């Protein structure tokens, strides 16, 4: 059974936007340089983050993520062959790639959203081709224009994409908004899941939550992912779209029991009974972390609904380059279930 890294990353670089289509040239992100020499992306007249900042900010040529060093060329996809060779060292057959800039709001106009989505997807299609199928990816769509979003999803599917990334909150819309029904129907037709990676494009959220004096990222990104799973179940989205698959990516899995407990009580007050296996019955998969209490989570999520990823490319609390090895070595989880988390579950979720 292949071993699947269900959450790895690319870090957008100057090369990403070289894939901007000619008709989108006016909306290509630009680079501005500050007085201290640091470079930033300028999108819609707004600074949206430091160019290659995850390395440059510390002046390092390489970054450390828990228990292995990954060099910047592999993280930035300047060395695709090296990235694949590193996967061999880590005993990973396939990585599913997610964006980095897109976790936050990255543009403010429909035109730049269209341009950046199309450029990003074409960059990832190139990476998929160069990686000879070992580097699969989830596409990002111009969601403000549903016709174009569906068109782009079809293009992405033909070029190696195995999922559609949508943030828990897109502007002022939640994932249960009927606006997404046409896209959800198309996702089913394309056999592509909705990959709900931690993120948030509502501009008010980070400003408000930053008052916690810790940057606001826990509430802005992670708790909104938890709320998305809760809403998908409580709104019974599976009844309208019985074959649609959702994944809650990079929010750990410790919250699953809490959500199940809350839904049991909450739905009871509405005259409804929560299904015995709610995540399985509502087609929701969840990425876990090796320091989650996985045996406990399994009682609520079920053995078929957990995935795991390394967060390869990032340097935050979710990053664990050897996560796929470590879950097997820990001995905390039945080896047969570990095999499902590493392989079968991911293959089913991503339609690989």
C-alpha positions as CSV (number, residue, x, y, z in Angstrom):
1,X,0.0,0.0,0.0
2,X,1.5,3.4,-1.0
3,X,2.4,5.8,1.9
4,X,0.6,9.2,1.4
5,X,1.7,12.5,3.0
6,X,-1.7,14.1,3.2
7,X,-0.6,17.6,4.0
8,X,2.7,18.9,2.5
9,X,3.3,22.4,1.2
10,X,4.8,24.6,-1.5
11,X,6.1,28.1,-0.7
12,X,5.2,30.5,-3.4
13,X,8.2,32.2,-5.0
14,X,9.0,34.6,-7.9
15,X,8.7,31.5,-10.1
16,X,5.1,30.9,-9.1
17,X,3.9,34.1,-10.8
18,X,5.9,33.5,-13.9
19,X,3.0,31.2,-14.8
20,X,0.6,34.2,-14.9
21,X,-1.4,34.0,-18.1
22,X,-0.9,36.8,-20.7
23,X,-4.4,38.1,-20.3
24,X,-3.8,38.3,-16.5
25,X,-0.5,40.2,-16.7
26,X,-1.9,43.4,-15.2
27,X,-2.7,41.5,-11.9
28,X,0.6,39.7,-11.5
29,X,2.0,40.1,-8.0
30,X,4.9,42.6,-7.8
31,X,7.9,42.7,-5.6
32,X,8.7,45.8,-3.5
33,X,11.9,46.2,-1.5
34,X,11.9,47.9,1.9
35,X,14.8,50.1,3.1
36,X,16.4,47.2,5.0
37,X,16.5,45.2,1.8
38,X,13.6,42.8,2.6
39,X,11.3,42.1,-0.3
40,X,7.5,41.8,-0.1
41,X,4.7,40.8,-2.4
42,X,2.4,43.6,-3.5
43,X,-1.1,42.5,-4.5
44,X,-3.9,44.9,-5.3
45,X,-1.7,47.7,-3.9
46,X,-1.4,45.9,-0.5
47,X,1.7,44.2,1.0
48,X,0.8,40.5,1.4
49,X,3.9,38.9,2.9
50,X,7.6,38.6,2.6
51,X,9.2,37.1,-0.5
52,X,10.8,33.8,0.6
53,X,10.4,35.2,4.1
54,X,10.2,31.9,5.9
55,X,14.0,31.6,5.2
56,X,15.1,35.1,4.6
57,X,13.6,36.4,7.9
58,X,16.2,34.4,9.8
59,X,19.0,34.7,7.2
60,X,19.2,30.9,7.0
61,X,19.9,28.7,4.0
62,X,17.9,25.9,5.6
63,X,15.2,25.4,8.2
64,X,14.7,22.9,10.9
65,X,11.4,21.2,11.5
66,X,11.3,19.0,14.5
67,X,13.7,16.2,13.7
68,X,15.1,16.6,10.2
69,X,16.6,19.4,8.2
70,X,15.0,20.4,4.9
71,X,17.0,22.7,2.6
72,X,15.4,25.7,1.0
73,X,15.7,24.5,-2.6
74,X,13.4,21.6,-1.9
75,X,11.0,23.7,0.2
76,X,10.7,26.3,-2.6
77,X,10.5,23.8,-5.4
78,X,13.7,25.0,-6.9
79,X,14.9,21.4,-6.8
80,X,11.9,19.2,-7.6
81,X,14.0,16.1,-8.2
82,X,15.7,16.6,-4.9
83,X,12.3,16.9,-3.2
84,X,11.2,13.6,-4.7
85,X,14.5,12.0,-3.6
86,X,14.0,13.3,-0.1
87,X,10.5,11.7,-0.1
88,X,12.3,8.4,-0.9
89,X,14.5,8.9,2.2
90,X,11.4,9.5,4.2
91,X,9.6,6.5,2.8
92,X,6.8,8.6,1.3
93,X,5.3,7.6,-2.0
94,X,3.1,10.6,-2.7
95,X,2.9,14.1,-1.2
96,X,-0.3,16.1,-1.6
97,X,0.7,19.8,-1.9
98,X,-1.1,22.8,-0.4
99,X,-0.4,26.5,-0.9
100,X,1.1,28.8,1.8
101,X,0.1,32.4,0.9
102,X,-3.5,31.3,0.4
103,X,-4.0,30.4,4.1
104,X,-4.7,34.1,4.5
105,X,-6.5,36.6,2.3
106,X,-4.2,37.1,-0.6
107,X,-6.1,39.4,-2.9
108,X,-8.9,41.9,-2.8
109,X,-10.4,42.0,-6.3
110,X,-12.0,39.3,-8.4
111,X,-9.5,40.0,-11.2
112,X,-6.4,39.4,-9.1
113,X,-8.1,36.3,-7.5
114,X,-8.6,34.9,-11.0
115,X,-5.0,35.8,-12.1
116,X,-3.3,34.3,-9.0
117,X,-5.5,31.2,-8.9
118,X,-4.7,30.4,-12.5
119,X,-1.0,31.1,-12.2
120,X,-0.7,29.0,-9.0
121,X,-2.5,26.1,-10.6
122,X,-0.3,26.1,-13.6
123,X,2.8,26.2,-11.5
124,X,1.5,23.2,-9.5
125,X,0.7,21.4,-12.8
126,X,4.3,21.9,-13.8
127,X,5.5,20.5,-10.5
128,X,3.3,17.5,-10.8
129,X,4.6,16.8,-14.3
130,X,8.2,17.2,-13.2
131,X,7.6,15.0,-10.2
132,X,6.2,12.3,-12.5
133,X,3.0,11.9,-10.4
134,X,4.7,11.7,-7.0
135,X,3.7,15.3,-6.2
136,X,-0.1,15.6,-6.3
137,X,-1.8,18.9,-5.4
138,X,-5.0,20.6,-4.5
139,X,-6.2,23.5,-6.6
140,X,-7.3,27.0,-5.6
141,X,-10.2,28.6,-7.4
142,X,-11.5,32.1,-8.2
143,X,-14.5,31.5,-6.0
144,X,-16.0,35.0,-6.6
145,X,-16.9,33.8,-10.1
146,X,-18.5,30.3,-9.9
147,X,-18.5,29.7,-13.6
148,X,-14.7,30.4,-13.8
149,X,-14.2,28.4,-10.6
150,X,-15.8,25.3,-12.1
151,X,-13.8,25.8,-15.4
152,X,-10.6,26.0,-13.4
153,X,-11.4,22.9,-11.3
154,X,-11.9,20.9,-14.5
155,X,-8.5,22.2,-15.9
156,X,-6.8,21.3,-12.6
157,X,-8.2,17.8,-12.5
158,X,-6.8,17.2,-16.0
159,X,-3.4,18.3,-14.8
160,X,-2.8,16.3,-11.6
161,X,-4.9,18.0,-9.0
162,X,-6.6,15.6,-6.5
163,X,-8.6,18.1,-4.4
164,X,-10.1,21.6,-4.2
165,X,-8.8,23.8,-1.4
166,X,-11.4,26.1,0.3
167,X,-10.7,28.0,3.5
168,X,-13.2,27.5,6.4
169,X,-14.4,31.1,5.8
170,X,-14.2,32.6,2.3
171,X,-14.9,36.3,2.6
172,X,-18.4,36.4,4.2
173,X,-19.4,32.9,3.3
174,X,-19.2,29.6,5.2
175,X,-18.8,26.3,3.5
176,X,-22.5,25.5,4.1
177,X,-23.6,28.5,1.9
178,X,-25.8,27.4,-1.0
179,X,-23.6,29.5,-3.2
180,X,-21.2,26.5,-3.3
181,X,-23.8,23.9,-4.5
182,X,-22.7,24.1,-8.2
183,X,-19.1,23.7,-7.2
184,X,-19.9,20.8,-4.9
185,X,-21.8,19.0,-7.7
186,X,-18.9,19.5,-10.0
187,X,-16.4,18.2,-7.3
188,X,-18.5,15.0,-7.1
189,X,-18.5,14.7,-10.9
190,X,-14.7,15.2,-11.0
191,X,-14.2,12.8,-8.0
192,X,-12.3,15.6,-6.1
193,X,-12.8,16.3,-2.4
194,X,-13.1,19.6,-0.8
195,X,-9.9,20.1,1.2
196,X,-10.6,22.5,4.1
197,X,-7.1,23.5,5.0
198,X,-6.7,25.8,8.0
199,X,-7.1,29.4,6.8
200,X,-9.4,32.4,6.6
201,X,-10.0,35.0,4.0
202,X,-12.3,37.2,6.1
203,X,-10.3,40.4,6.8
204,X,-12.0,41.2,10.1
205,X,-11.1,37.9,11.8
206,X,-7.4,38.3,12.1
207,X,-7.7,41.9,13.1
208,X,-10.1,41.0,15.9
209,X,-8.4,37.9,17.1
210,X,-5.0,39.5,17.2
211,X,-6.1,41.1,20.4
212,X,-5.3,37.8,22.1
213,X,-1.7,39.0,22.2
214,X,-0.6,35.8,20.4
215,X,-1.3,36.8,16.8
216,X,-4.8,35.4,16.7
217,X,-3.9,32.4,14.5
218,X,-5.4,29.8,16.8
219,X,-8.9,31.2,16.6
220,X,-8.6,32.6,13.0
221,X,-7.3,29.5,11.4
222,X,-7.8,26.4,13.6
223,X,-11.0,27.0,15.4
224,X,-12.7,28.1,12.2
225,X,-11.8,24.7,10.7
226,X,-13.4,22.9,13.7
227,X,-16.5,25.1,13.3
228,X,-16.6,24.1,9.6
229,X,-16.7,20.4,10.4
230,X,-19.4,21.1,13.0
231,X,-21.5,23.0,10.4
232,X,-21.1,20.4,7.7
233,X,-22.6,17.8,10.0
234,X,-25.3,20.0,11.7
235,X,-26.4,21.3,8.3
236,X,-26.4,17.7,6.9
237,X,-24.6,18.7,3.7
238,X,-24.3,15.0,2.9
239,X,-28.0,14.8,2.4
240,X,-27.8,17.2,-0.5
241,X,-24.5,15.9,-1.8
242,X,-24.2,12.3,-0.7
243,X,-20.9,11.6,-2.5
244,X,-19.1,14.8,-1.6
245,X,-16.0,14.4,0.5
246,X,-14.6,16.9,3.0
247,X,-11.2,17.0,4.7
248,X,-10.2,19.1,7.6
249,X,-6.5,19.6,7.1
250,X,-3.8,20.7,9.6
251,X,-6.0,21.4,12.6
252,X,-4.9,18.3,14.4
253,X,-7.7,15.8,15.5
254,X,-8.0,16.4,19.3
255,X,-11.1,18.4,18.7
256,X,-13.1,15.5,17.2
257,X,-14.5,14.2,20.5
258,X,-15.6,17.6,21.6
259,X,-17.5,18.2,18.3
260,X,-19.2,14.8,18.6
261,X,-20.2,15.5,22.2
262,X,-21.6,18.9,21.3
263,X,-23.5,17.7,18.3
264,X,-25.1,14.8,20.2
265,X,-26.6,17.3,22.7
266,X,-27.3,20.1,20.2
267,X,-29.1,17.9,17.6
268,X,-31.1,16.2,20.4
269,X,-32.6,19.6,21.2
270,X,-33.7,19.8,17.6
271,X,-35.3,16.4,17.5
272,X,-32.5,14.8,15.6
273,X,-30.1,12.0,16.5
274,X,-26.4,12.1,15.6
275,X,-25.3,9.1,13.5
276,X,-23.3,6.4,15.3
277,X,-20.3,7.2,13.1
278,X,-20.8,10.9,12.3
279,X,-17.6,11.6,10.5
280,X,-17.9,8.5,8.3
281,X,-21.6,9.1,7.7
282,X,-20.9,12.7,6.7
283,X,-17.9,12.0,4.5
284,X,-15.4,14.0,6.6
285,X,-11.8,13.0,6.9
286,X,-9.4,14.7,9.4
287,X,-5.6,14.9,9.5
288,X,-4.1,13.9,12.9
289,X,-0.8,14.7,14.5
290,X,1.5,12.2,16.2
291,X,1.1,13.8,19.6
292,X,-2.7,13.6,19.4
293,X,-4.3,11.0,21.6
294,X,-5.1,9.0,18.6
295,X,-6.6,5.9,20.3
296,X,-9.1,8.2,22.0
297,X,-9.8,10.1,18.8
298,X,-10.4,6.9,16.9
299,X,-13.4,6.1,19.2
300,X,-15.1,9.2,17.8
301,X,-13.6,9.6,14.3
302,X,-13.4,6.0,13.3
303,X,-10.5,4.1,11.8
304,X,-11.5,5.0,8.2
305,X,-11.5,8.8,8.6
306,X,-8.0,9.8,9.8
307,X,-5.2,11.0,7.6
308,X,-1.7,12.3,8.5
309,X,0.7,14.8,7.0
310,X,4.1,16.2,7.6
311,X,3.4,19.9,6.8
312,X,6.6,19.7,4.8
313,X,7.9,23.1,4.0
314,X,6.6,25.0,7.0
315,X,8.1,25.7,10.4
316,X,5.2,25.8,12.8
317,X,3.6,23.6,15.4
318,X,2.1,21.3,12.8
319,X,5.5,20.6,11.1
320,X,6.9,17.1,11.7
321,X,9.0,15.9,8.8
322,X,9.1,12.3,10.1
323,X,5.4,12.2,11.2
324,X,4.6,9.2,8.9
325,X,7.5,7.2,10.4
326,X,6.8,8.4,13.9
327,X,3.2,7.3,14.0
328,X,4.3,3.8,13.1
329,X,7.1,3.7,15.6
330,X,5.1,5.0,18.5
331,X,3.3,1.7,19.1
332,X,0.3,3.6,20.4
333,X,-2.0,2.6,17.5
334,X,-2.7,-0.8,16.0
335,X,-0.4,-1.3,13.0
336,X,-3.4,-2.2,10.8
337,X,-5.0,1.1,11.6
338,X,-1.7,2.9,11.0
339,X,-1.5,1.4,7.6
340,X,-5.0,2.7,6.9
341,X,-4.1,6.2,8.1
342,X,-0.9,6.2,6.0
343,X,-2.4,4.7,2.9
344,X,-6.0,3.5,2.4
345,X,-7.7,6.4,4.0
346,X,-5.7,9.0,2.0
347,X,-6.3,7.1,-1.3
348,X,-10.0,7.0,-0.6
349,X,-10.2,10.7,0.4
350,X,-8.1,12.1,-2.5
351,X,-9.4,9.6,-5.0
352,X,-5.8,8.5,-5.9
